[in-house]
Amino acid sequence: MKHTLVLLTLLSLANPSMVLAEAQGHEHDDHDEEMALDDFSGIDFGENKHDDHGDEGHEHEEEEHGHEDIGHEEKEHDDHGEGGDDSHGHGEAASDAELSDAQRQMAGIETLVVKRQSLGDAITAPGEARLNAYRTTKVTPRTPAQVMKRHAHLGDGVKKGQPLVTLSSVEMAEAQGTLMEADVELRRMEKLGRKVVSEKRFVAAQIAYQQAYAKVSAYGMTNKQIKSLIKTGDATRATGEFRLLSFQDGTVISDDFVVGELIEPGHVLMQISDESLLWIEARLTPEDAARIALGSPARVQIGEHWLSGKVIQARHTLDETTRTLAVHIEVANRNDELHPGQFVTAVIEGKEKLQGLVVPLAAVLRSPDGDWQVLVESAPGRFEPKEVEVLRTVGDQMLIEGIAEGTTIVSKGAFFVQSEIAKSGFEVHNH
């Protein structure tokens, strides 16, 4: 082998291309020699064995070292996850937020003291807003008349005794004339006195006056209007014109007429209703209707808002088409959020009650890890999350457990407080 290398070196000085060819040939020879050495692969060479063992030992040390590193990282991770105040419990934030009075006022944050109350099971049913029949009046003529003037329009708010429409009636004109004639005759009888006029004539004059007065009143004139007409003593004032007045405070819900139109008795000219207290007609199955009682608390959802009310009426006959029972829920409509004919969702509390801590729906939020939580005011202006369990939801109220009675929580603006906690670096389990 040594002689071959010397020869190649000498030839490379003479012709490099020959060296390349010779080298390729010897590569094949070397390969053949290596193949031949394979026959001795089973021989235990001490030196090689020592080297292989060293490599394996080195790899084993690296593997053990790697396990130590992993264990170290896991330990750090566990230590980090278990750190902080254990009193917060699973799924609660080991953090809080402190808000100034200005921030609380700007965000509309309100708090309440949690108390134990009873909450029934929820019975949900579709409903429709209707006028409160006990707070609604209809304005109708009692005699054929022609509309002469309008004094109120659709949607106007009116007061009791306010003029709504002026009418003119032939029948009213005759009644007014008869009344004025009877009034003159009665005053003449009174002036002559009982000594001159017989008792029969005096009583007849009184009866004629009362009947004429009642007729004019029945046709639609008020006592004040009648007395004003009689006081004038002018027979030319008996024209048959009179004004219909509002019987209550409320809003003009309808005005189905035009000026100049001839109206028949009983035609509804206007409808006045007090919309501050409306009815919700909810449709329940007979089974669900048996689970509620008159006076049961109820809530009505309008978009994202809830209105509180109570059951005041329940029909005893099934609707022939829907086979349901109608229940009337009375709700306060102070901000005019609800309008007759509007479809809503009604949630009525059943007879079966559960006792516990009742809080508003807006006070309970989902934590970042999916648990329910409320925001407790641990100190004035300082809030921290507290995990709770929701037992029942009825409308905009929740029955919960997990905090003590008397705890002060955020009832309005909880989402803002939760966001402030998140801004301060809050993470679940203090990771």
KOLZAVEX-519129 format. One record per residue (C-alpha): residue number from 0; residue in one letter; x, y, z. Coordinates in Angstrom, 3 decimals. Each point is the difference from the previous one (the first is absolute). Example, Ala and Ser with C-alpha at 12.3 -4.5 7.8 and 13.67 -1.06 7.14 Angstrom:
2
[0,"A",[12.300,-4.500,7.800]]
[1,"S",[1.370,3.440,-0.660]]
***
This chain:
431
[0,"M",[0.000,0.000,0.000]]
[1,"K",[2.873,2.341,0.851]]
[2,"H",[1.699,-0.725,-3.362]]
[3,"T",[-3.186,0.877,-1.826]]
[4,"L",[-0.257,3.371,1.719]]
[5,"V",[3.604,0.837,-0.890]]
[6,"L",[-0.610,-0.925,-3.614]]
[7,"L",[-3.123,2.193,-0.142]]
[8,"T",[1.877,2.912,1.419]]
[9,"L",[2.691,-0.279,-2.689]]
[10,"L",[-2.562,-0.359,-2.744]]
[11,"S",[-1.926,3.028,1.215]]
[12,"L",[3.026,2.087,-0.708]]
[13,"A",[0.086,-1.292,-3.533]]
[14,"N",[-3.745,-0.267,-0.920]]
[15,"P",[-2.811,1.017,2.444]]
[16,"S",[-2.748,-1.622,-2.132]]
[17,"M",[1.596,-3.389,0.378]]
[18,"V",[0.055,0.480,3.747]]
[19,"L",[-3.753,0.531,0.036]]
[20,"A",[-0.694,-3.168,-1.922]]
[21,"E",[2.403,-1.934,2.179]]
[22,"A",[-1.634,1.388,3.141]]
[23,"Q",[-3.451,-1.087,-1.178]]
[24,"G",[1.285,-3.456,-0.628]]
[25,"H",[1.508,-0.195,3.447]]
[26,"E",[-3.307,1.175,1.490]]
[27,"H",[-1.544,-3.178,-1.357]]
[28,"D",[2.887,-1.976,1.424]]
[29,"D",[-0.455,1.668,3.381]]
[30,"H",[-3.686,-0.806,-0.156]]
[31,"D",[0.801,-3.631,-0.682]]
[32,"E",[2.351,0.027,2.945]]
[33,"E",[-2.730,1.448,2.223]]
[34,"M",[-2.388,-2.713,-1.193]]
[35,"A",[2.603,-2.524,0.929]]
[36,"L",[0.291,1.490,3.479]]
[37,"D",[-3.709,-0.557,0.475]]
[38,"D",[0.790,-3.663,0.466]]
[39,"F",[1.748,0.988,3.259]]
[40,"S",[-2.877,2.106,1.326]]
[41,"G",[-0.657,-2.514,2.758]]
[42,"I",[3.539,0.400,1.463]]
[43,"D",[0.066,1.955,3.247]]
[44,"F",[2.575,2.782,-0.400]]
[45,"G",[0.749,1.420,3.399]]
[46,"E",[0.751,3.515,-1.152]]
[47,"N",[-3.173,0.379,-2.017]]
[48,"K",[-2.059,-1.498,2.800]]
[49,"H",[1.345,2.568,2.362]]
[50,"D",[-0.863,2.861,-2.395]]
[51,"D",[-3.545,-1.271,-0.594]]
[52,"H",[-0.603,-0.361,3.687]]
[53,"G",[1.201,3.525,0.530]]
[54,"D",[-2.396,1.326,-2.614]]
[55,"E",[-2.909,-1.909,1.501]]
[56,"G",[0.856,1.257,3.420]]
[57,"H",[0.145,3.519,-1.287]]
[58,"E",[-3.393,-0.371,-1.631]]
[59,"H",[-1.411,-1.498,3.200]]
[60,"E",[1.302,2.934,2.006]]
[61,"E",[-1.581,2.437,-2.454]]
[62,"E",[-3.311,-1.869,0.245]]
[63,"E",[0.083,0.137,3.803]]
[64,"H",[0.917,3.641,-0.153]]
[65,"G",[-2.914,0.649,-2.335]]
[66,"H",[-2.415,-1.707,2.421]]
[67,"E",[1.330,2.162,2.777]]
[68,"D",[-0.627,3.117,-2.095]]
[69,"I",[-3.558,-1.077,-0.780]]
[70,"G",[-0.690,-0.745,3.617]]
[71,"H",[1.403,3.355,0.951]]
[72,"E",[-2.262,1.765,-2.508]]
[73,"E",[-3.050,-1.938,1.197]]
[74,"K",[0.817,0.811,3.581]]
[75,"E",[0.290,3.657,-0.817]]
[76,"H",[-3.297,-0.194,-1.841]]
[77,"D",[-1.734,-1.695,2.944]]
[78,"D",[1.507,2.411,2.482]]
[79,"H",[-1.159,2.877,-2.161]]
[80,"G",[-3.502,-1.390,-0.313]]
[81,"E",[-0.399,-0.678,3.735]]
[82,"G",[1.359,3.354,1.080]]
[83,"G",[-2.046,2.889,1.358]]
[84,"D",[-2.775,0.082,2.531]]
[85,"D",[-1.674,-3.430,0.348]]
[86,"S",[-3.096,1.636,1.442]]
[87,"H",[-1.131,1.022,-3.484]]
[88,"G",[-0.809,-3.615,-0.867]]
[89,"H",[-0.119,-1.770,-3.321]]
[90,"G",[-0.873,2.165,-2.988]]
[91,"E",[0.219,3.314,1.855]]
[92,"A",[2.270,2.913,-0.630]]
[93,"A",[2.854,0.574,2.398]]
[94,"S",[-0.329,3.670,-0.868]]
[95,"D",[-2.306,2.948,0.455]]
[96,"A",[-0.696,3.482,-1.266]]
[97,"E",[-0.315,3.308,1.799]]
[98,"L",[-2.251,2.635,-1.549]]
[99,"S",[-0.375,3.632,0.894]]
[100,"D",[-3.354,1.666,0.576]]
[101,"A",[0.308,1.696,-3.386]]
[102,"Q",[0.544,-3.314,-1.764]]
[103,"R",[-2.945,-1.588,1.773]]
[104,"Q",[-2.253,2.892,-0.896]]
[105,"M",[1.150,0.069,-3.613]]
[106,"A",[-0.573,-3.747,-0.454]]
[107,"G",[-3.306,0.041,1.884]]
[108,"I",[1.200,-2.569,2.529]]
[109,"E",[-2.548,-0.906,2.666]]
[110,"T",[0.254,-2.407,2.921]]
[111,"L",[-2.449,-1.904,2.166]]
[112,"V",[0.070,-2.068,3.169]]
[113,"V",[-0.877,-3.618,-0.735]]
[114,"K",[-2.981,-1.367,1.938]]
[115,"R",[-1.744,-3.336,0.239]]
[116,"Q",[-3.256,-0.129,-1.961]]
[117,"S",[-2.306,-2.532,-1.605]]
[118,"L",[-0.039,-0.599,-3.743]]
[119,"G",[-2.442,-2.231,-1.826]]
[120,"D",[0.576,-2.146,-3.042]]
[121,"A",[-0.154,1.777,-3.352]]
[122,"I",[-2.972,-0.371,-2.333]]
[123,"T",[0.797,1.618,-3.339]]
[124,"A",[-2.731,0.889,-2.475]]
[125,"P",[-0.510,2.327,-2.978]]
[126,"G",[-2.007,3.128,0.712]]
[127,"E",[-1.511,3.059,-1.620]]
[128,"A",[-0.290,3.486,1.472]]
[129,"R",[-3.565,1.249,0.340]]
[130,"L",[-1.702,3.097,1.323]]
[131,"N",[-0.988,-0.076,3.634]]
[132,"A",[-3.794,-0.213,-0.308]]
[133,"Y",[-0.394,1.499,3.473]]
[134,"R",[1.955,3.090,-1.046]]
[135,"T",[-1.533,0.519,-3.444]]
[136,"T",[-3.063,1.976,-1.114]]
[137,"K",[-1.781,0.418,-3.317]]
[138,"V",[-1.454,3.289,-1.184]]
[139,"T",[-3.273,-0.520,-1.886]]
[140,"P",[-3.045,2.183,-0.863]]
[141,"R",[-3.388,-1.025,1.362]]
[142,"T",[-1.960,1.631,-2.777]]
[143,"P",[0.555,0.474,-3.748]]
[144,"A",[2.390,2.922,-0.357]]
[145,"Q",[2.391,1.706,-2.363]]
[146,"V",[3.654,0.599,0.913]]
[147,"M",[0.615,3.746,0.039]]
[148,"K",[3.496,0.277,1.514]]
[149,"R",[2.854,-2.143,1.296]]
[150,"H",[1.739,1.030,3.225]]
[151,"A",[2.466,-2.921,0.423]]
[152,"H",[2.021,-2.134,-2.376]]
[153,"L",[1.282,-3.554,-0.108]]
[154,"G",[2.809,-0.500,2.513]]
[155,"D",[-0.770,3.126,2.012]]
[156,"G",[0.044,-0.157,3.754]]
[157,"V",[-3.255,1.297,1.465]]
[158,"K",[-1.321,0.822,3.468]]
[159,"K",[-3.297,-0.836,1.582]]
[160,"G",[-2.675,2.513,-1.097]]
[161,"Q",[1.975,1.207,-3.020]]
[162,"P",[-2.102,0.616,-3.168]]
[163,"L",[0.571,-2.605,-2.708]]
[164,"V",[-2.506,0.771,-2.755]]
[165,"T",[-2.882,2.402,-0.710]]
[166,"L",[-3.213,-1.492,-1.424]]
[167,"S",[-3.272,1.431,-1.324]]
[168,"S",[-3.269,-1.891,0.299]]
[169,"V",[-3.606,0.740,-0.909]]
[170,"E",[-1.207,-2.131,2.872]]
[171,"M",[2.291,1.865,2.362]]
[172,"A",[-1.361,3.321,-1.224]]
[173,"E",[-3.561,-1.101,0.752]]
[174,"A",[1.026,-1.258,3.441]]
[175,"Q",[1.799,3.251,0.785]]
[176,"G",[-3.060,2.049,-0.995]]
[177,"T",[-2.298,-2.133,2.094]]
[178,"L",[2.324,0.365,2.996]]
[179,"M",[0.131,3.768,-0.239]]
[180,"E",[-3.791,0.152,-0.300]]
[181,"A",[-0.427,-2.253,3.026]]
[182,"D",[2.450,2.111,1.973]]
[183,"V",[-1.988,3.197,-0.698]]
[184,"E",[-3.255,-1.686,1.029]]
[185,"L",[1.479,-1.370,3.219]]
[186,"R",[1.393,3.368,1.031]]
[187,"R",[-3.423,1.608,-0.653]]
[188,"M",[-1.657,-2.567,2.252]]
[189,"E",[2.536,0.618,2.729]]
[190,"K",[-0.520,3.776,-0.306]]
[191,"L",[-3.801,-0.274,0.361]]
[192,"G",[0.384,-2.231,3.029]]
[193,"R",[-1.877,-2.937,1.410]]
[194,"K",[-2.882,2.170,1.220]]
[195,"V",[-0.914,1.092,-3.498]]
[196,"V",[1.007,-3.074,-2.052]]
[197,"S",[-1.513,-3.345,0.730]]
[198,"E",[2.227,-2.808,1.154]]
[199,"K",[-0.776,-1.997,-3.134]]
[200,"R",[1.151,2.742,-2.389]]
[201,"F",[3.125,0.599,2.062]]
[202,"V",[0.955,-3.688,-0.010]]
[203,"A",[-0.725,-0.271,-3.746]]
[204,"A",[2.375,2.899,-0.662]]
[205,"Q",[2.710,-1.663,2.057]]
[206,"I",[-0.441,-3.325,-1.826]]
[207,"A",[0.123,1.685,-3.436]]
[208,"Y",[3.238,1.751,0.951]]
[209,"Q",[1.654,-3.173,1.337]]
[210,"Q",[-0.942,-2.017,-3.061]]
[211,"A",[1.326,2.664,-2.379]]
[212,"Y",[3.187,0.271,2.027]]
[213,"A",[0.530,-3.807,-0.023]]
[214,"K",[-0.567,-0.173,-3.753]]
[215,"V",[2.610,2.645,-0.760]]
[216,"S",[2.420,-1.741,2.368]]
[217,"A",[-0.653,-3.366,-1.632]]
[218,"Y",[0.745,1.464,-3.426]]
[219,"G",[3.480,0.956,1.182]]
[220,"M",[0.052,3.371,1.740]]
[221,"T",[1.663,0.196,3.409]]
[222,"N",[-1.596,1.620,3.041]]
[223,"K",[2.308,2.955,-0.348]]
[224,"Q",[-0.936,0.476,-3.662]]
[225,"I",[-3.707,-0.272,0.790]]
[226,"K",[0.130,2.536,2.829]]
[227,"S",[1.966,2.377,-2.206]]
[228,"L",[-2.655,-0.259,-2.707]]
[229,"I",[-2.869,0.581,2.439]]
[230,"K",[1.780,2.938,1.635]]
[231,"T",[0.104,1.915,-3.291]]
[232,"G",[-3.796,-0.048,-0.237]]
[233,"D",[0.452,0.484,-3.731]]
[234,"A",[-2.190,-2.321,-2.077]]
[235,"T",[2.199,0.663,-3.046]]
[236,"R",[2.777,-1.988,1.709]]
[237,"A",[-1.988,-3.216,-0.455]]
[238,"T",[1.837,-0.841,-3.251]]
[239,"G",[0.637,-3.651,0.714]]
[240,"E",[3.794,0.422,0.236]]
[241,"F",[1.784,-1.675,2.859]]
[242,"R",[3.468,-1.329,0.840]]
[243,"L",[0.998,-3.489,1.060]]
[244,"L",[2.575,-0.003,2.793]]
[245,"S",[2.590,-2.517,1.140]]
[246,"F",[-1.070,-2.132,2.945]]
[247,"Q",[3.604,-0.612,1.160]]
[248,"D",[3.663,0.859,-0.303]]
[249,"G",[1.681,-1.947,-2.766]]
[250,"T",[1.071,-0.158,-3.625]]
[251,"V",[-2.130,0.145,-3.142]]
[252,"I",[0.357,-3.562,-1.295]]
[253,"S",[-2.380,0.367,-2.955]]
[254,"D",[-2.037,2.757,-1.704]]
[255,"D",[-2.052,-1.669,-2.706]]
[256,"F",[-1.829,2.983,-1.543]]
[257,"V",[0.430,3.057,-2.217]]
[258,"V",[-1.394,3.484,0.518]]
[259,"G",[-3.407,0.395,-1.699]]
[260,"E",[-0.823,-3.682,0.235]]
[261,"L",[-3.479,-1.025,1.141]]
[262,"I",[0.367,-2.366,2.946]]
[263,"E",[-2.566,-2.512,1.200]]
[264,"P",[-0.554,-0.753,3.685]]
[265,"G",[2.500,-2.485,1.393]]
[266,"H",[2.734,0.772,-2.546]]
[267,"V",[3.357,0.223,1.822]]
[268,"L",[1.441,3.395,-0.801]]
[269,"M",[3.006,-0.262,2.297]]
[270,"Q",[1.544,-2.487,2.372]]
[271,"I",[1.895,1.289,3.028]]
[272,"S",[2.224,-2.278,2.042]]
[273,"D",[2.510,0.281,2.810]]
[274,"E",[3.003,-1.895,-1.396]]
[275,"S",[2.017,0.250,3.211]]
[276,"L",[-1.565,-3.298,1.093]]
[277,"L",[-0.561,-2.554,-2.773]]
[278,"W",[-1.105,-3.600,-0.233]]
[279,"I",[1.995,-2.850,-1.462]]
[280,"E",[-2.217,-2.793,-1.247]]
[281,"A",[2.040,-3.187,0.340]]
[282,"R",[-1.168,-3.295,-1.474]]
[283,"L",[0.583,-3.042,2.215]]
[284,"T",[-0.766,-3.675,-0.315]]
[285,"P",[-2.512,-1.296,2.562]]
[286,"E",[2.854,-1.855,1.756]]
[287,"D",[2.107,3.156,0.350]]
[288,"A",[-3.001,2.089,1.009]]
[289,"A",[-0.589,-2.378,2.915]]
[290,"R",[3.519,0.771,1.285]]
[291,"I",[-0.646,3.722,0.524]]
[292,"A",[-2.339,2.033,2.200]]
[293,"L",[-1.492,3.487,-0.033]]
[294,"G",[2.583,2.440,1.271]]
[295,"S",[2.948,-2.117,-1.181]]
[296,"P",[3.026,2.163,-0.872]]
[297,"A",[0.771,0.227,-3.695]]
[298,"R",[2.567,1.646,-2.262]]
[299,"V",[-0.286,1.095,-3.590]]
[300,"Q",[3.000,0.180,-2.334]]
[301,"I",[0.125,2.857,-2.497]]
[302,"G",[3.212,-0.238,-1.998]]
[303,"E",[2.715,0.073,2.651]]
[304,"H",[-2.239,1.567,2.644]]
[305,"W",[-2.283,-1.632,2.564]]
[306,"L",[-3.175,1.417,1.505]]
[307,"S",[-1.425,-1.301,3.265]]
[308,"G",[-3.667,-0.806,0.484]]
[309,"K",[-2.478,-2.422,1.534]]
[310,"V",[-2.816,-2.270,-1.122]]
[311,"I",[-3.369,1.740,0.544]]
[312,"Q",[-2.413,-2.054,-2.116]]
[313,"A",[-0.313,-3.515,-1.363]]
[314,"R",[-2.713,-1.221,-2.319]]
[315,"H",[-1.762,-3.293,0.659]]
[316,"T",[-0.857,-0.917,-3.577]]
[317,"L",[2.411,-1.290,-2.640]]
[318,"D",[0.518,1.812,-3.253]]
[319,"E",[-1.697,-2.065,-2.681]]
[320,"T",[2.858,0.443,-2.474]]
[321,"T",[3.160,-0.175,2.108]]
[322,"R",[-1.436,-2.090,2.866]]
[323,"T",[1.764,2.265,2.491]]
[324,"L",[-1.060,2.094,2.968]]
[325,"A",[0.480,3.770,0.003]]
[326,"V",[1.638,1.564,3.038]]
[327,"H",[0.204,3.768,0.528]]
[328,"I",[3.215,1.382,1.475]]
[329,"E",[-0.043,3.602,1.169]]
[330,"V",[3.299,1.840,-0.585]]
[331,"A",[1.126,3.558,0.619]]
[332,"N",[0.962,1.788,-3.228]]
[333,"R",[1.483,3.177,1.426]]
[334,"N",[2.522,0.630,-2.789]]
[335,"D",[-2.476,-0.826,-2.795]]
[336,"E",[2.077,-3.008,-1.080]]
[337,"L",[-3.050,-2.148,-0.621]]
[338,"H",[-2.758,0.620,-2.535]]
[339,"P",[-3.345,-1.748,-0.568]]
[340,"G",[0.305,-2.752,-2.596]]
[341,"Q",[3.689,-0.614,0.693]]
[342,"F",[1.092,-3.642,0.353]]
[343,"V",[2.102,-0.847,3.043]]
[344,"T",[1.235,-2.934,2.063]]
[345,"A",[-1.548,-0.425,3.430]]
[346,"V",[1.593,-1.931,2.868]]
[347,"I",[-2.311,-0.826,2.911]]
[348,"E",[1.085,-1.421,3.357]]
[349,"G",[-1.676,-3.258,0.918]]
[350,"K",[-1.490,-1.018,3.341]]
[351,"E",[2.971,-2.188,0.986]]
[352,"K",[2.598,2.210,1.648]]
[353,"L",[3.682,-0.372,0.846]]
[354,"Q",[1.695,2.003,2.734]]
[355,"G",[3.385,1.564,-0.611]]
[356,"L",[1.917,3.095,-1.000]]
[357,"V",[-1.778,1.820,-2.830]]
[358,"V",[2.033,2.429,-2.108]]
[359,"P",[-0.602,1.832,-3.294]]
[360,"L",[0.937,-1.809,-3.195]]
[361,"A",[2.434,2.800,-0.914]]
[362,"A",[1.974,-0.576,3.220]]
[363,"V",[1.141,-3.504,-0.977]]
[364,"L",[2.687,-0.367,-2.678]]
[365,"R",[2.067,-2.738,-1.579]]
[366,"S",[3.635,-0.042,1.123]]
[367,"P",[2.771,-0.569,-2.580]]
[368,"D",[0.027,-3.720,0.873]]
[369,"G",[-3.773,-0.295,-0.459]]
[370,"D",[-1.153,-0.018,3.644]]
[371,"W",[-2.746,2.271,1.350]]
[372,"Q",[1.187,2.837,2.167]]
[373,"V",[-1.136,3.198,1.700]]
[374,"L",[2.089,3.037,0.857]]
[375,"V",[0.186,0.543,3.748]]
[376,"E",[0.780,3.387,1.532]]
[377,"S",[2.673,-1.017,2.496]]
[378,"A",[0.684,3.615,0.979]]
[379,"P",[-1.474,3.352,-1.050]]
[380,"G",[0.773,0.296,-3.724]]
[381,"R",[1.931,-3.293,-0.111]]
[382,"F",[-1.522,-2.981,-1.821]]
[383,"E",[1.102,-3.591,-0.393]]
[384,"P",[-1.611,-2.974,-1.783]]
[385,"K",[-1.614,-2.792,1.957]]
[386,"E",[-1.075,-3.309,-1.527]]
[387,"V",[-3.659,-0.982,0.514]]
[388,"E",[-2.365,-2.751,-1.072]]
[389,"V",[-3.222,0.843,-1.834]]
[390,"L",[-2.955,-2.054,1.246]]
[391,"R",[-2.865,1.544,-1.961]]
[392,"T",[-0.669,2.818,-2.470]]
[393,"V",[-3.405,1.692,-0.227]]
[394,"G",[-0.170,2.925,-2.391]]
[395,"D",[2.582,2.555,1.074]]
[396,"Q",[0.672,-1.586,3.391]]
[397,"M",[2.276,-2.822,1.107]]
[398,"L",[0.038,-2.223,3.045]]
[399,"I",[3.637,-0.586,0.983]]
[400,"E",[2.170,-1.416,2.765]]
[401,"G",[3.678,0.398,0.823]]
[402,"I",[-0.014,3.322,1.859]]
[403,"A",[-1.317,1.009,3.404]]
[404,"E",[-3.210,1.890,0.582]]
[405,"G",[0.717,3.694,0.537]]
[406,"T",[2.848,0.069,-2.535]]
[407,"T",[0.138,3.128,-2.135]]
[408,"I",[0.296,-0.735,-3.723]]
[409,"V",[-0.109,1.975,-3.241]]
[410,"S",[-3.580,-0.047,-1.296]]
[411,"K",[0.468,2.295,-2.985]]
[412,"G",[3.155,0.633,-2.020]]
[413,"A",[1.626,-3.326,0.882]]
[414,"F",[1.418,-0.425,-3.490]]
[415,"F",[1.901,3.284,0.327]]
[416,"V",[1.519,-1.104,3.310]]
[417,"Q",[0.967,-3.365,-1.495]]
[418,"S",[1.713,1.809,-2.875]]
[419,"E",[1.960,2.159,2.413]]
[420,"I",[1.210,-3.125,1.804]]
[421,"A",[1.095,-1.480,-3.329]]
[422,"K",[1.905,3.177,-0.853]]
[423,"S",[1.956,-0.275,3.241]]
[424,"G",[1.433,-3.356,-1.140]]
[425,"F",[-2.609,-2.343,1.424]]
[426,"E",[0.227,-3.609,-1.211]]
[427,"V",[-1.789,-3.144,1.145]]
[428,"H",[1.825,-2.001,2.738]]
[429,"N",[2.601,2.824,0.118]]
[430,"H",[1.921,-1.483,-2.995]]
***
